[in-house]
């Protein structure tokens, strides 16, 4: 199967009593913490109280997990999960979809829009920063788990995922008749080389996060904000990137033609384009006051800037 980077890290770092410390868990926790900070940072620019961020965190984790699990079960393996509905509840066994996570987050945003009488795009502009962090760090976690691998390739930077179970049979078939297939040294020579699609996606997520941070800094310096701009940037760039990266990812659910991930990406791309059209038509160029400045001004004028309770 050719040369390749041998990838065989143990996803388990250590056992602490009954608890398992894993790379994926650490990176997921980092996603929550960093995402929480960036979301609060953006919402403070829009003048939202910190209480909303605190309330939102719990809800968004629930929405993310439920949405990611349901979309995976119903779109990627519907036959199995509809026949074994109780298996849907066993999230700890794995099986989540990033498109479903996005749907879950949007649902939570909708709830908060109604509950706190907030503007959808202002709320969404904070959330997508956390989503970009997740698109970066969670994929690194997938890499350590040797999951969501790319398709077989001949590129020199390809990986041999020794912990990806499907490749063991491929290696045995390729090595049969050439060496002793009972020995790992033999099998590694014939192990399939795959695109490290997790790294591609992590780089894509990080690039989009940097773009949003740069745009945020530019608007902040000019004391302007355009509600929806970050929502649009993330939806168009990330899901367009996801659409094209699917061409080098191993097939899931569908075995030919466009992948399920590509079909699920299309509505989000269209939503992002609609968002930019909305921004262009509204052209909402508004002066921005930092939260602490706004608070001081409100006290001076005897007015309450925030209506969110």
N, C-alpha and C positions, 0 to 999 in steps of 0.2 A: 504493500500500500504506500510505500515511500516514507521519506523522513517527515518528522513533525515534532513539535514540542510536546514532550510527555507531561501530561497533567493528571496528577493523582493525589491531591491533598485530601487529608481527612477533614470532612466538614465539621467534625466534632473537635472543639478545642480542648475541653476538659469536662470532667464530671464533678459537680459540686453537690455532694449528697445525692438526692434524687433528681437534681436539676442538670440539664445538659446545656453547656455553653457552646454555642455554634457561631460560626462566622455570619451566617445568614441572620441570626437573631440579633447580633451586635449591629450589623448594618441596618437592619430594620429599625432598631431603637434609635440609631443615629439619624435615620431618615425622619423619624417623628420629632426628635429634638431640633435638628437643623431646620426642618420644615416649619415647625412651630415658631422658631425665631424669625424666619424670613416672612412668614405670613403675618405675624404681629407687626413686623417692621413696615410692611406695605399698608396694612390697615391703619396704622398710626398716621401714616401720611394722609390717608383719606379721612382721618378724624374719628375712627371707630374706638370705642372704649375697650380696654384689655379684657373685660369680663366676657365679651363676645368671643374672643379668641379662646379663652379658657373653656367656655361651654362648647365651642365648635370642635375642639380637639377630640373630646370623647365621642361626639356624634360622628365625626368624619372617620374615625378609626372603625366604628361599627359599620358605617355605610361602605367603606372601602372593602372590608373583609366580606360582607354579605354580597355586595355587587360582584367582586372578583370571583367569589366561589360560585355564585349562581350562573354567571356567564360561562365559566369554564364547564360546569356540569351540563348546562342546557345547549351549548353550542359546540363544544369540543368532544364531549362523550355523552350525548343525550341518550343513546340506547342503553348504556350501562346504568346511568343514574336514574332514569325513569323506571327501570326495572328494579332498582335498589335505592329507593328514595331516602332511606335512613342514612345511606352513605354520604349524602350531601352534607350532613351535619359534621362529618369527620374531617374537618379542615386540617387537622394536624397531620393527616396522611399526605397532604400536598394537593396541588391542583387548583390554581387560581389564574385569573386572566386580567392583564392590565387594562384592557378595554372595559371590563366589568368594574374594575376599581374606579375608573373615570366616571362611569354611569352612576355608581354608588355615591361618589363625591358630588356630582351634579344634583342628585336627588337631595342630599343633605343641604346643599346650597339653596335649593328651592324651598326647603322647609324653613331655613333661616331668613330667607327673603320675606316670606309671609309672616313669620313669628316676630321679627324685629323691624318689619317695614323697611328693609334695606334694598338697595339697588343691586340687581343681579350681577351686573358686570363689575361693580366695585368689589363685591364680595368674591367673585370669581378671580379677580386680579390678584388677590392675596393667596388664594388656594393653589393657583398654578405654580407658584414658586416652590411650594412643598411637593407638588407633583413632579416637577423637574428634578428635585433632589431624589425623590423615589425612583425616577426613571434612570438615575445614575447609580445610586448605591444598591438598590435591590438587584440590579443586573450583576453587580459585582458579587452579591450573595449567590445568585444563580450560578456564577462561574465556580465558586467554591463548592457548590453542591453538584457540579458537573451535570447540570440540567439545562433545558431549553437550548440545546446545542445547534450548531449550524450544519449545513449539508456537507457531504463528503467533497473534498476539494484537493487540488494539487498545489495550492499556494504555499510558499515557503514558510509563512508564519502560522500555518494550520496547527491545530492541537490534536493530540491523541488523548481522548477522554477515557482513561482506563476504568473509571467508575460509572461510565454510561453503559447500562446493562445490554442494550441492543447490539452493541459493537462486539461483544464477546463472541457471539455466533458468527459474525462476519469475519472476525479474525481467524477463527478456527477453520472456516471454510476456505479462506485464502491461503492459510498455512498448510492445509492438509496435503500430504505427499511431499512436502519440502523440508519439514522438520518435525520434531516431537511436539505435538500440540498440547501435551500435558504440562509443558514447561512454559512459564510466563515469558521467559526470555525469547522463546520462539514466537509466541503470539504477538509480542510488542512489535516485532519487525513487520508484521502483516496487519497491524491494527489500523483501522480506518483513520485518515487525517480529515479533520473537519474545520470549517470556519469557526473561529471563536466569536460567534455572533453576540455573546453576552458582552464582550469587550466593545464591539462595534456600537451596541446600544448604549452602553455606559458612556462612551465618548460622545455619542449624539446627545444624550440627556445633559451631560455636563456643558456641551457647547451651547445648547439652548438656554440653560440656566445662566451662563455668562452673558449671553446676548440680552436676556431680560434684565439682569443686574446693571449692565451698561446703559440700557435704555432708561431704567429707573433712575439712575444717577443723573443722566442728562436732563430728564424732566424735572427732577428735584432741584437741580441748580437753576433751572429757568422758572421755578415756582409754577409749573403747569402739570396737569394730569389729564389724561384722556381715558375715561372709564372704558374698560374693555380691551385696551391695547395689549395687555399682557395675556389676557384670555385668548385673544386672536393669535398672538405670536406663538403661544404654546400649542394651540390646537392645530394650526396650519403646519408649523415646522415639525413638531414631534410626530404627528400622525402621518405626514408626508414621508418623513424619515422612516417611520415604522413600515409604511407601505413598501418602500424600496428594500429595506433590510430583510423583509420576508422572503425575498428572492434567494437569500443565502441561508435561511433558517430551515431546519428540518421540518418536514410537513407535519402538521397536527390537524386532525379531524378530516381534512381533505388530502387526497394523495396525488392530485394533479391539477393543473390550471392555477388560478389564483388561490391563495391560502385563506383560511378563515380569518386570520389576522388582517389580511388586506381588505376583505369585505367589511370587517368591523371598523376599519380605519376610515373608510370613505365618508360615513356620516359626520365624523368629527372634523374632517378636513372641510367639508361643506359648511359646518357650523362655524368654523374659524373664518372662512371666507365671508359668510354672512355677517360675522362680528365686525370685520373690517369695513364692510359696506355700511353698516350701522354707524360706525365711528365717523366715516367720511361724510355721511349725510347730516349727522348731528353736530359734528365738529365741536365737542364740548370742551373748550379751552378754559379751564378754571384755575384761579389762584389757589395755591395750596399753603396751608398753615400747619407747621408741626404741631402735634397734639398738645405740647406744653404751652406753646405760644397761644394756640386757640383757647386753651383753658384760661390763661391769664386775661385774654381779651374779653372772654365771656363774663368773667367776674367783674371786670371793669365796666362793661356795658350793662351788667345786670341781666344778661341773656344766657340761655342754655343752648349751646350749639348742637349737642347731641340729643336726639329724640329716642335713641335706642335704650331700652330698659331690660 
